[in-house]
Amino acid sequence: MADPTQREVSRWVADQLHELVGLSDRVLVDFVVELARKERSPAALAKQLLTFDLPDSAATRRFAAELVARACLLYTSPSPRDGLL
């Protein structure tokens, strides 16, 4: 997977939330992305998502795992403004 941009991750999260719970909005998307940035563990993120009434399902666990992977790439990739590329 190529390193994602913030916009790509947000768009992907919005699509996934719409599939999981039938809705998504910018505030919810930003909140979930921030949770993933802080939680770095798919199991911990899935547990957090369950507290916000996402379904306790394999789909939610897959979403959490993929989101953590995308967030790790997003927040650990050097950017051109860091002077590292």
Steps between C-alpha positions, in 0.01 A plus 500: 500500500633844411529744784156653550420866532274641770229556240522142371480357851205722587317404182565130566379533862184679385425221253564230759287669766218534253520125430523408871240730652323664209632851558810709514573867538817702523501527880452124541767425240751735664423351840553142381825591322624666819408189701706290259794737528497463878413130526768340276358153582218354287350321802505816712347706219228240443421507872473880490275486194268257676452751782361737235244243385671367192395138448694227678589320178783374287440799271569743785817313595619505136422871483701563818797297374507673161453843655786451744724394211399805296537735797847362578607569142342842506653614827843341464578577135745783440355789308677733256481781753705287745790521255533122501385436143 
